[in-house]
């Protein structure tokens, strides 16, 4: 119950987080800009007639309608994306189940450096006092990587990190389970979707502003060969943008 870090696994956690993300200035500015750009296109294409005496009113009404539509889209995308750490009972059960599975799969146990564990505990204490996030960047040679890290954080009494996960794993039952355990779902490719890209940035901004621990894989995805892959900097670029822009003071 007394974790090192920011509070999680309480009723209303995801709604609080969703509210902060959707009200983020960066996202609101993007929605306004997208609506204004669309109105400008419609004026250029003649869909809004400049000669109408109520041209200004019609433009404002159209812009408001577009903004409302984009807000609804952002609301739905946020629901699909954010982790839902709502229940301590759930995470205790998940911890027990994961421990049992790993105990049976690895009879000799999973070896952890005692020195590194103590160091992590000290870093977590420092981060909690500063209300700063710890950024975990593990390798991803198997699914055991992130499960092991979550178990270590749980045993140490650290706030579990929110884990960036590809939405290819967001399938019935498993997807909901992982989301309630801390998974943050993102698309494998953002394409040129400016709203989605800004939403991801706003969510990461919010997590780091609030001091929640964060985990992403330096390789971008899971290795299929068991060997380390070259680094990819997609999510790291979002983290750096949060800090270098001044929206987030710092992270560890």
N, C-alpha and C positions, 0 to 999 in steps of 0.2 A: 504493500500500500504506500509506503514512503519511498518513492523512487527518486533517483538522482536525475534531475532534469525537469522538463515541463510535464504537467499532468496530461494523462491520456487514459483511455479505457474507462470512460464515464458516459452516462447517458446524455446525449446532446452534443457529443464531441464533433461528429461530422457536420451537424447543422451549424455549429459555431464556425467551423472551418470554412464551410461553404459560404456562409454570409460574409466572412472576411475576404474570401477570394473574389466573389462577385462584386463587392464594393470597392475593390482595389482601383486606385486612380488610373493605373496603367491600362487595365482592362476597359474601364469606362471611357478613357480617351480613345482607345482603339475602336470601340463600338461607335462612338460619335464620328470618328474619322471615316469608318466604313460606310456609315449612313450618308454622310455628306458627299463622299465620293460617288455613291450610287445615285444620289439626287443630281449631281453634276452630269453624270452620264445620261440620265433620263432627260435632262434639259437639252443636252447636246443632240440627242436623238429625236427631239421633238415630242417626247411623251408628256413633258410639262411645257405648256405654251407660254413663252415670255410675254406674249401680247395680252394674255388674260389680265383683267383688272385686279383679280385676286391671286395673281401669280405668287406673290410672297407668302400668302396664307397657305396656298396649296403646297408649296415647297416645304413649309414648316410642318404641315400635316403629314406629308409623305415621309419626311425625315423622322418624325416621331414614330410613325408606323414601322419604319425600318428599324429604328433603335429598339422598339418593343419586341420585334421579331428576333433580332439578334440577341437580346437579353434572354429570350426563351431558349434559343439554341445554346447559349452559354450555360444556362441553368441545367439543361439536359446533359451537356458534355461534362460539366462539373460533377454531377451525380455519378456519371459513369467513371470518372477519373479518380476522385479523392478516396483515400483510405477511410475506413469506418471503424475506428478503434472505440467501440461503444461499451464493451463488457469485460470486466475483470474475470468473471466466471468463464467466459469464452476463452480468454487467453491462457488461463490456468489449465483448462482442458486441452487446449492446443499444445501447450508446453508438455504436459504429461504424455500426450499421444506421440509427439515428435521425439521425446526422450526414449519412449518404449521402442519406437521404430529404429532409431539409431543404435540403441543398445543391442537389438537383435541383428542389425545389419553389420555392425562393427564390433565384434566380440572383444577385441583388444582395446576398445574405447577410442575416443578422439583426443589426441594429445594437444594440450594448450600450454604455452609458456607462462609459468607463474609470474615471472618478472614483467612480461608484457601485460598480463591481466592487472597487476598492481598499478602499472603505469597508466593503463586505460582508466582505471578507477580515479586516479589523481586528476587526469585530464578531464574526466566527466565532472568531478567536483568543481574544478576551475571554470568549465564551460557553464555549469548551472549557475554559479555566482554571477557570471557575466551575461547570462541569458543568451548564450551563443550556441549554435548548432555544432555538433560533431559530424563531419562528413566522412563516411566510411566508403572506401573504394576497393572492395575485394576483387580478386580474380573470380572467374565464373567458369571453372572447368566442369562443374557438375551442380545439380540442384542442392547438394549438401552444403555448398559454400554459404549461401545466405541463411539456410536453416541453422547451421552451426553458429553463425554470428548472432542471430536472433536469440538462440539459447544462451550464449555467453552473456549477452546484455541482460537477459532475464535473470540469470543466476547472480549477476553482479548488482542487480537492482537499478539498472540504468533504464531510462525511457527508451523503449524499442524504437529503432530508426524506421522512418517511412521508406519503403523500398520501391525504387522505380522498376516496373515490370512491364514487359510487352503484352499488349492486349490479346495476343494469340493464346495466352493462358487463361483468359477470362471466359471460361466455359462453365456451363451449369454445374453447380455445387462447388467445384474446385475454385472457380472465380470468386464466388461470394466468401468462401472460407479464407482465401488469401487476402482479400480486400479487408476483411474484419481483423486479420492478423497484422495488417500494416502495408499491404501492397497498394501502390499508386499506379493505375493503369494508363499507359500511353500507347499511341499508335506506333507501329513500326516505322511509318514514314509520315511526315507532316505535310509533304507536298508544298503547295503555295497557299495553304489555309492560314491566312493571317490571324483570324480570330482564334483558332485552335492553338497556334504558336504562342500568342499573347496570353492565352488562358494558362498554358503550361508554365510560362514565365511568371505569371501572377501567383500561381499556386506555390511554386518554388520560393518566390519572394516572401509569401505569407509564412511558409514553414520556417524559413531562416529568420525572418523578423521576430517570430514568436519563440525561436530557440529550440525547435524540434530537431532531433537527430535525423540524419538523412543518409540514404545509402543508394549508390548506383554502381554499376559495374564498368570499370575502366576499359574493358574490352567491348563494351556495347551490348554484347549478347553472349550466350553460352557457347563455349567451345565444343565442337562435335568430335574433336580428335583427342581430347584430354590434355592438349598442349595449350600454352598461353597464346593469345592472339595479339596482334598489334593494337595499341590503344586507339580509342575513338573518343572524340571530345565533344560530342553533341550535348549531353546533359551538363558536363563540366562548363561548357560555354554559357549555359543558362545561369549556373551558380556564379561564375565570374561576372556576368552582366549584373546580377543582383548586387554584388559587392562594389564593383567598379563604378556603377551608376550612382552609388550612395543610398540606394533604397534599403540596403542591409549594411549595418556597420562592419561586421566581420563574422567569420566562422573559423572553426578549427579543423 
